[in-house]
Structures are given as structure tokens and as C-alpha cells.
Amino acid sequence: MTLRDVRTPEQALVYITDCNLATVAHMSMLKSKKKGEFARQISIAQTAVDWMLSMKVDMSGTRAEDVVSGYDGNVRKWAEKQR
């Protein structure tokens, strides 16, 4: 999904969550990172994934789908495997 494809609030949540998870994945690969900022990004992503699950938002084809299907919805576990 690209920014141009966003037409609904659900799609907006999917798009922003996927962007945030991309940031988490990038930060997880850095040798030197501010741990507090990394933890904050993980927390934001976790909240977004939790909201998507509770609202039953379709996350097909997104990083959030990978977090939910492969890591039981746990963003921190997912981030550890992104290294």
C-alpha cells in the first residue's frame, strides 16, 4: 500500500503502522542506537498492532501481518529477528 492508496481510516492505520514497523526494523539493524528511542518506536508499533487486532483491520501483505502470524503479535520479538 502506498500513501496514494489510503482512502479510509483503516487504511491509514495500516499505512502508518507499516511505516512505523519499517522504522523499527531499520533501527534493529543499527549497531549504535538510542535504546530509549528504539523502545519508544517498539511501543508505538505494539499499540498500533494491538489496535489493528482489536478492530479486526485487514493487515494482509504488511509487516503487521508478519508480526501477528510469526511472532504472536509481539513487536519486540519480531524486531529482535530483524537483525
N, C-alpha and C positions, 0 to 999 in steps of 0.2 A: 504494500500500500504506500502510495506517495501522498504528499500533502495535498495535491490536486484532487485526490480521490476522496478526501474527507467530506462527507455530506451530513453526517448525523452525530449526535453526542457520543454514541457508542463507538463510532469510527474514530472520533477524536481521542477517546480514551485509549483505544488500541494503538493509534499512531504515536501518541505521547509516551505510552508505556514501552513500545518497541524502541523508540529513540532513547529513553532512559536506560533500558537494558543494554543498548549498544554502548552507552557511556560506561556502564558497569563492566561490560566485557572488555572494553578498552583499558579501563583503569586496572582491571585484574591482571593484565599483561605487563603493566609497568613495574619495573624493578624498584623505583622510588616513587612513592605516592603518599599523600597526606592521608593517614589512616582514618582520621575523623571525617574527611570529605568522602572517602570511599564508603565508610559505614553509613553516612547520610544518604548517598546515592542508592545503596542497597536498601535502606529503609524506605525511601520513596518508591523504589521499584516494587518492593514487597507489598506496600499498601496498594499500589496500582493493580498488581496481580490479584491480590485478595478481593479488591473491588470487582475486577472482571469476573472472578469466580462467583462472587455473591450475586452479581447482577446477571449472570449467565450470558456474558458477552462473548460472541464468537471470536476466538483468537486463532483461528486456523491460519497456518503459514507464518506465524510470528514467533519471536523469541519467547514470548509469554507461553505459547503452546509448548515449547521445549521445556521451559521451567516446570510447567504443570505435569506434563507427561513423563518427563525423565527424572525429575527431582522433587516430586510430590508437592510442587508449588513453592519450594524453598529457594528463594533467590540467592541466599548466601551459599548454599551447596552448589547451585548452578554456577555462580561466579568463581568458586574455587576450581571448577573444572574448565574454565575458560582460559587458563594459563597456558 
